[in-house]
Amino acid sequence: MIWLVFITGTTVGYGGMVPHTSLGRIIIIVVIVMGTFLMSIIIAAMAVAVESTEDEKKTFKKIRSEIDATTAIVSAMRYYKMYTHRSSAFDKDIG
């Protein structure tokens, strides 16, 4: 029963070949734990490699705020242009 719980929990699957002895199952469990540990070390190393430094975070934050400010200015200019160029029927000369 513990064998099925462990294999299901680690999502290794059942496959066509399974150990039939207790020693075989123990060896496979150790191999699965070592494989999981190895993969976690590799993933952690990759995360550290792509992690941003403080300088990179500050630069990104500055660029992001400049983009937000630029977007706000462009939107304000478009609104101003649209508002000042509006005309109504009362603005036209009847003549």
N, C-alpha and C positions, 0 to 999 in steps of 0.2 A: 504494500500500500504506500509506504514512504517513497518507494521508487517511482510510482506513477505520479504522486504529488510533486516530487522534485522535477521530473522530466516535463510535466505540464507547466509548472511554475517558471521554468527556465526557457520555455517555448522551443526546446530542442526538437521535440516531436518524437514519435515512436519508431518510425522507419521500419525497414524490413529486417534489420539485424538488431537483436537485443541480447544483452548478456543474460545467461540463465543461472549463473552462480552468484552467491552473495559477494564474493571477492571481485568478480567482474563488474558488478553493479557499483561497488565502492570505488573501484578504479575509474569507472566512467564518471561518477559523481565528482571525483577529484579533478578529472580532466575538464569537466564542464565548469567547475568553479575557477580553475586556473584560466580557462579561456575567457570567462566573463571578466575576471580581474584584468587580464591582458587587454581586452577591448576597452575597459574603463580607463586604463592608463593611456592608451592611444587616443581616446576621445578627449581626455583631460589635457594631454599635450597639444592636441590640435586647438582646443579652446584657448589655451594660454598663448599659442602662436598667433591667433587672430584677435586676441583681446586688444582693445585700444589703450594707448597710454594716456596719461592725463593731458599732455599737450595736444594729442589728437582729438580728445574729447572737447577741449576748450576751442580748438579750431573749428570743429564741426558745429559746436553750439553757436559760435560767432557767425559762421556762414549761414546757418539756419535762421538766425535772427535777422541777418541782412536780407535774406530772401523774403522773410515775412514782411520786413519794412518795405522792401521794393514792391512787393505785391500790394501792400496797402496804399503806397503812393500811386502806383499805376491805376488802381481801382478808383482812388479819389480823383485823379486826373480825368479818367473816363466819365465819371459821374458829373464832374464840373463841366466838361465839354458838352455832355448830353443836356445838362440843365441850362447852360447859357445859350445853347443853340435851338432851344425849343421855341416854337412860335404858336400862337393861337390865332383864331379868326379875328380877334379884336386888335391884333398887332398890325394887320395889313391896312394900307391906305385904300380908302374907297374913293375912287376919283375918276 
